[in-house]
Amino acid sequence: MNIEPGLVVVIVCMAIFYIRVLMLRSEKKRKEREATLEVMRKGKAKGRQAVLPPKDPNAPPFAITSWPLVVVGILLMLAGIIARDSQTFPDLLVQYWWVLTSLGVLAFTFCFKL
């Protein structure tokens, strides 16, 4: 398999996306743990048993900050993937397919929040 520099750039962008998702997950778990400890401290101070707030089992783990940015990111990724193996795109886009794909992944990376 021929490893091109563009492929390495796309792999690095995907790693950044994955690291961002891991950071969001760990931040969410940390906040949940802190909220649980706070409720337990309040319960001990008042001399009664602490009641934890109920969790919604159907709630998604992440929220989307910008739907238009999600659409742009997906379209950029698809355009880059199609440009890599297509003869109908201009030569400049075929040669730099990785720029479109990387920009799409990076745009998609920052569309999520807790």
Backbone as CSV, one residue per row, in Angstrom:
resi,resn,N_x,N_y,N_z,CA_x,CA_y,CA_z,C_x,C_y,C_z
1,MET,0.844,-1.174,0.000,0.000,0.000,0.000,0.892,1.242,0.000
2,ASN,0.552,2.172,-0.838,1.318,3.402,-0.967,0.776,4.438,0.020
3,ILE,1.619,4.844,0.966,1.222,5.848,1.947,1.576,7.227,1.398
4,GLU,0.558,7.994,1.064,0.752,9.341,0.537,0.746,10.338,1.694
5,PRO,1.363,11.490,1.512,1.312,12.518,2.568,-0.120,12.964,2.873
6,GLY,-0.966,13.024,1.853,-2.359,13.410,2.068,-3.091,12.422,2.950
7,LEU,-2.796,11.142,2.790,-3.419,10.116,3.614,-2.976,10.257,5.068
8,VAL,-1.731,10.609,5.279,-1.227,10.829,6.638,-1.948,12.015,7.280
9,VAL,-2.168,13.073,6.519,-2.880,14.252,7.043,-4.304,13.876,7.442
10,VAL,-4.974,13.084,6.619,-6.344,12.656,6.935,-6.345,11.791,8.192
11,ILE,-5.371,10.901,8.327,-5.296,10.044,9.511,-5.071,10.887,10.765
12,VAL,-4.224,11.903,10.678,-3.989,12.788,11.823,-5.271,13.540,12.187
13,CYS,-6.009,14.009,11.197,-7.276,14.710,11.464,-8.291,13.775,12.112
14,MET,-8.325,12.530,11.675,-9.228,11.550,12.298,-8.816,11.280,13.742
15,ALA,-7.514,11.249,14.006,-7.034,11.063,15.378,-7.443,12.251,16.249
16,ILE,-7.371,13.464,15.696,-7.810,14.654,16.436,-9.296,14.551,16.765
17,PHE,-10.087,14.089,15.802,-11.524,13.900,16.037,-11.753,12.902,17.171
18,TYR,-11.046,11.783,17.137,-11.221,10.746,18.151,-10.792,11.259,19.525
19,ILE,-9.691,11.990,19.588,-9.220,12.542,20.864,-10.238,13.535,21.421
20,ARG,-10.840,14.334,20.544,-11.865,15.300,20.967,-13.074,14.574,21.570
21,VAL,-13.504,13.480,20.935,-14.632,12.713,21.464,-14.274,12.116,22.825
22,LEU,-13.058,11.604,22.954,-12.627,11.061,24.242,-12.594,12.133,25.321
23,MET,-12.138,13.331,24.960,-12.112,14.432,25.926,-13.525,14.805,26.374
24,LEU,-14.465,14.838,25.440,-15.847,15.160,25.796,-16.443,14.105,26.729
25,ARG,-16.160,12.830,26.430,-16.684,11.757,27.271,-16.115,11.828,28.678
26,SER,-14.812,12.060,28.784,-14.206,12.107,30.122,-14.697,13.338,30.894
27,GLU,-14.894,14.454,30.202,-15.411,15.648,30.869,-16.833,15.426,31.377
28,LYS,-17.635,14.744,30.583,-19.011,14.473,30.996,-19.040,13.555,32.210
29,LYS,-18.208,12.515,32.200,-18.169,11.605,33.348,-17.671,12.320,34.598
30,ARG,-16.690,13.205,34.438,-16.171,13.955,35.576,-17.254,14.855,36.159
31,LYS,-18.019,15.523,35.304,-19.095,16.401,35.792,-20.196,15.595,36.489
32,GLU,-20.517,14.427,35.950,-21.522,13.578,36.596,-21.034,13.119,37.971
33,ARG,-19.766,12.753,38.056,-19.194,12.308,39.323,-19.193,13.450,40.349
34,GLU,-18.840,14.661,39.908,-18.856,15.811,40.808,-20.273,16.143,41.273
35,ALA,-21.240,16.025,40.373,-22.633,16.291,40.756,-23.115,15.261,41.772
36,THR,-22.734,14.006,41.593,-23.125,12.965,42.532,-22.508,13.218,43.901
37,LEU,-21.231,13.582,43.935,-20.575,13.872,45.208,-21.204,15.077,45.896
38,GLU,-21.574,16.091,45.136,-22.207,17.282,45.700,-23.553,16.937,46.329
39,VAL,-24.326,16.093,45.671,-25.630,15.692,46.212,-25.433,14.881,47.481
40,MET,-24.418,14.020,47.489,-24.178,13.207,48.678,-23.695,14.071,49.850
41,ARG,-22.887,15.095,49.569,-22.437,16.001,50.633,-23.611,16.779,51.222
42,LYS,-24.505,17.230,50.378,-25.674,17.965,50.861,-26.566,17.074,51.711
43,GLY,-26.684,15.821,51.305,-27.506,14.881,52.074,-26.928,14.607,53.450
44,LYS,-25.612,14.494,53.546,-24.971,14.251,54.839,-25.088,15.476,55.745
45,ALA,-24.987,16.653,55.154,-25.062,17.879,55.948,-26.446,18.064,56.563
46,LYS,-27.473,17.662,55.876,-28.838,17.835,56.370,-29.296,16.655,57.222
47,GLY,-28.497,15.592,57.265,-28.846,14.457,58.109,-29.868,13.526,57.493
48,ARG,-30.036,13.565,56.204,-30.970,12.649,55.540,-30.274,12.037,54.330
49,GLN,-30.931,11.065,53.773,-30.337,10.360,52.635,-30.423,11.229,51.371
50,ALA,-29.332,11.247,50.623,-29.289,12.051,49.405,-30.045,11.355,48.282
51,VAL,-30.736,12.159,47.495,-31.470,11.636,46.343,-30.771,12.126,45.083
52,LEU,-30.346,11.176,44.269,-29.675,11.532,43.027,-30.700,11.910,41.970
53,PRO,-30.392,12.881,41.147,-31.330,13.236,40.079,-31.416,12.093,39.074
54,PRO,-32.621,11.846,38.547,-32.766,10.730,37.600,-32.076,11.033,36.270
55,LYS,-31.526,9.990,35.674,-30.888,10.124,34.357,-31.892,9.711,33.284
56,ASP,-31.902,10.446,32.214,-32.762,10.106,31.091,-32.055,9.062,30.233
57,PRO,-32.569,7.828,30.167,-31.876,6.787,29.401,-31.924,7.016,27.888
58,ASN,-32.844,7.856,27.442,-32.971,8.100,26.006,-32.219,9.338,25.540
59,ALA,-31.554,10.019,26.445,-30.830,11.236,26.080,-29.554,10.871,25.322
60,PRO,-29.273,11.572,24.226,-28.031,11.294,23.496,-26.825,11.759,24.312
61,PRO,-25.681,11.114,24.128,-24.507,11.478,24.923,-23.917,12.839,24.554
62,PHE,-24.178,13.314,23.341,-23.635,14.587,22.890,-24.741,15.425,22.276
63,ALA,-24.498,16.714,22.207,-25.417,17.625,21.530,-24.683,18.262,20.354
64,ILE,-25.416,18.586,19.319,-24.843,19.220,18.136,-24.904,20.735,18.329
65,THR,-23.769,21.400,18.130,-23.746,22.850,18.299,-24.214,23.580,17.043
66,SER,-23.921,23.027,15.880,-24.269,23.702,14.636,-24.586,22.669,13.555
67,TRP,-25.859,22.523,13.248,-26.254,21.574,12.210,-25.740,21.967,10.829
68,PRO,-25.742,23.244,10.471,-25.171,23.585,9.156,-23.694,23.198,9.043
69,LEU,-22.956,23.338,10.131,-21.549,22.943,10.110,-21.392,21.428,9.980
70,VAL,-22.305,20.673,10.552,-22.291,19.217,10.393,-22.495,18.856,8.923
71,VAL,-23.464,19.509,8.300,-23.751,19.228,6.887,-22.558,19.607,6.017
72,VAL,-21.956,20.772,6.288,-20.781,21.198,5.518,-19.633,20.206,5.702
73,GLY,-19.422,19.759,6.934,-18.356,18.795,7.193,-18.567,17.477,6.463
74,ILE,-19.787,16.974,6.499,-20.084,15.718,5.803,-19.920,15.892,4.299
75,LEU,-20.405,17.008,3.756,-20.268,17.238,2.315,-18.805,17.375,1.898
76,LEU,-17.996,18.049,2.712,-16.572,18.169,2.407,-15.878,16.804,2.438
77,MET,-16.213,15.989,3.444,-15.613,14.648,3.516,-16.005,13.814,2.308
78,LEU,-17.277,13.840,1.946,-17.733,13.072,0.784,-17.095,13.577,-0.510
79,ALA,-16.989,14.893,-0.653,-16.373,15.446,-1.861,-14.910,15.032,-1.956
80,GLY,-14.205,15.036,-0.836,-12.808,14.615,-0.845,-12.638,13.149,-1.185
81,ILE,-13.503,12.315,-0.647,-13.424,10.876,-0.931,-13.753,10.607,-2.391
82,ILE,-14.767,11.271,-2.907,-15.143,11.078,-4.306,-14.062,11.634,-5.233
83,ALA,-13.474,12.762,-4.856,-12.444,13.378,-5.701,-11.201,12.506,-5.811
84,ARG,-10.932,11.708,-4.804,-9.725,10.878,-4.823,-9.764,9.850,-5.942
85,ASP,-10.918,9.277,-6.199,-11.024,8.202,-7.187,-11.822,8.588,-8.422
86,SER,-12.019,9.863,-8.651,-12.871,10.299,-9.754,-12.044,10.966,-10.858
87,GLN,-12.484,10.755,-12.082,-11.871,11.435,-13.213,-12.701,12.629,-13.672
88,THR,-13.871,12.828,-13.075,-14.736,13.930,-13.490,-14.406,15.234,-12.756
89,PHE,-13.717,15.143,-11.643,-13.330,16.341,-10.908,-12.135,17.004,-11.591
90,PRO,-11.949,18.295,-11.393,-10.751,18.955,-11.939,-9.479,18.354,-11.330
91,ASP,-8.389,18.432,-12.086,-7.138,17.818,-11.646,-6.644,18.389,-10.323
92,LEU,-6.887,19.668,-10.093,-6.449,20.269,-8.843,-7.142,19.627,-7.640
93,LEU,-8.454,19.369,-7.760,-9.184,18.720,-6.671,-8.771,17.265,-6.510
94,VAL,-8.485,16.591,-7.607,-8.057,15.197,-7.528,-6.698,15.113,-6.836
95,GLN,-5.815,16.046,-7.150,-4.484,16.042,-6.565,-4.517,16.384,-5.069
96,TYR,-5.421,17.302,-4.665,-5.511,17.732,-3.274,-6.820,17.275,-2.626
97,TRP,-7.198,16.041,-2.853,-8.422,15.475,-2.282,-8.379,15.499,-0.759
98,TRP,-7.187,15.346,-0.209,-7.026,15.248,1.241,-7.350,16.553,1.949
99,VAL,-7.234,17.690,1.244,-7.567,18.976,1.863,-9.069,19.031,2.164
100,LEU,-9.877,18.619,1.183,-11.330,18.611,1.396,-11.717,17.656,2.521
101,THR,-11.138,16.464,2.489,-11.476,15.473,3.511,-11.041,15.933,4.895
102,SER,-9.846,16.477,5.001,-9.346,16.947,6.304,-10.165,18.112,6.839
103,LEU,-10.511,19.052,5.964,-11.349,20.175,6.400,-12.718,19.689,6.868
104,GLY,-13.262,18.703,6.185,-14.541,18.137,6.599,-14.465,17.477,7.963
105,VAL,-13.399,16.725,8.197,-13.231,16.062,9.497,-13.036,17.099,10.599
106,LEU,-12.224,18.116,10.345,-11.999,19.152,11.363,-13.265,19.965,11.638
107,ALA,-14.045,20.240,10.607,-15.317,20.941,10.810,-16.261,20.079,11.643
108,PHE,-16.268,18.799,11.362,-17.127,17.854,12.068,-16.677,17.682,13.522
109,THR,-15.393,17.849,13.768,-14.831,17.648,15.109,-15.413,18.630,16.113
110,PHE,-15.605,19.861,15.731,-16.018,20.887,16.680,-17.506,21.187,16.624
111,CYS,-18.293,20.233,16.157,-19.743,20.385,16.103,-20.446,19.789,17.326
112,PHE,-19.682,19.201,18.235,-20.283,18.508,19.365,-19.984,19.242,20.662
113,LYS,-20.898,19.086,21.621,-20.712,19.572,22.983,-21.381,18.578,23.909
114,LEU,-21.187,18.785,25.205,-21.794,17.873,26.183,-23.269,18.065,26.286
